[in-house]
Amino acid sequence: MADDELAELNNQTVDESFAALFGPYEQAPVWLFHPARPLARAEQRRRNPLTRLTDLQQMAQEIDRIYRDYLPALFSAGGPQAASGAGWAPALSTWAETLYHRAARLYEGVILPELVQSGFEIMPVDQAAVEHAAWLRDYFYARVHPLLVPLAVDPGRPFPHISSDSFNLLVELRDGSRGELTALFARVKTPHAIPRLIRLPAATTKSPAAYVWSGDLVGHFVAELFVGMPVHRIFYFRLLRAHAPNPGSRPQPLQGERAKRFGPVVRVDVESDMPPRVTNWLLDHLDVASHAVVRYAAPLPLMSLPQLAVEAAVWLNGDDAGR
C-alpha cells in the first residue's frame, strides 16, 4: 500500500480503518478485529502508563495469534473461508502496521513522557555512553559479548535458521578485500539470557531508574564483532513462526519448542526505515512473501512490550527496593 494511503488509514478511527481494509470481503473473520480492542482501551483518557502498556502488550499478542495460529489454521482447513482469505490476507500487514503506528504514537507521545516523569527513563546508548562509557563497555564484554554469534551470509555460508520471536540485528557490511566495496550482510541475535532492558548503575544516573535497550547496546558495539569489515548500517528485525504446518501440507503439526523453532515463517517485523533492497534481500533468504512484512515505527519498545511492562510495573508499583 502507498504511503499516502497508509497515512490516511492512520488518521481514521480503528473501526474506519478496519472497514476500509476488510469491508469488501464478506467472509473476513471477526478475529481480525481482536487486536483493536486492547488498543482502544489503551487510547482511553486517564489510564495510567502501566495499564496502557499492558493493553499494548495484549494488542501485540493478538496480532501474533492471528499470524501464528488463526491464519495457518484457516488455510490448512480449506473451504470458502480459506478462499476468501486469499483475498484479504495481503491487507493484513497494512492492518497490523496501522495498529502498531497508533501504538507507537501512544507510546512516544503519552506513555514514555509519563514514565520519565515518574523517574523511569530509557536512554539511547549513545547518550548513556557520555557518562557510562566504561560501565557499558564492561557490561557488554562481560555479559553480552561471550553469548554473541555473528553469522555472515554469502554464497558459501547460507542464511542461518532463526527461531520464532527472537530479536535480531541485520548488519550491512562493506567488504573491501577485493579492491572494491561490496555489500554483505550478517545476522546477530540478541541473547535470550540478556534482559531486553538493562538497568544502569543507580548511583550515577540523574533518573532514579535509568535503562538502555540490550539491542541498542549490541548495535553500539557491533562493529567490534567484524574487525576489518566496516559496518555500513544495522537494522532490527523479528520473525514469527506458525504453530501449524505449511498450508496445503499434511504432516503432523509441530508441538512445543519444535513449533517455535521449525514452524514456517508467517511474519517478519522490520523497522520502518529499512530500505526496500534490504527488506527484499531478507525476504528472499527467508523465502516469504512481501505481504508477510510488518513495519514498526518504534522497533525496540514495540518488539519488547512484555519486558518493558514488567520493568515499568516493578518501578511504578514501588517494588524497586533492593534492585
JOCOR-V212062 format. One line per field, one symbol per residue. ss: DSSP state (2 for helix, 1 for strand, 0 for the rest). Layout:
BEGIN
ss = ???
END
This chain:
BEGIN
ss = 00222222220002222222220000000222222222222200000022222222222222222222222222222022222222222222222222222222222222222222220111002222222222222222222222200011110010000000001111111110000001111111100000001110022200001111122222222222200001111111111110000000000000022222220011111110000222222222220002221111002222002222222222220000000
END
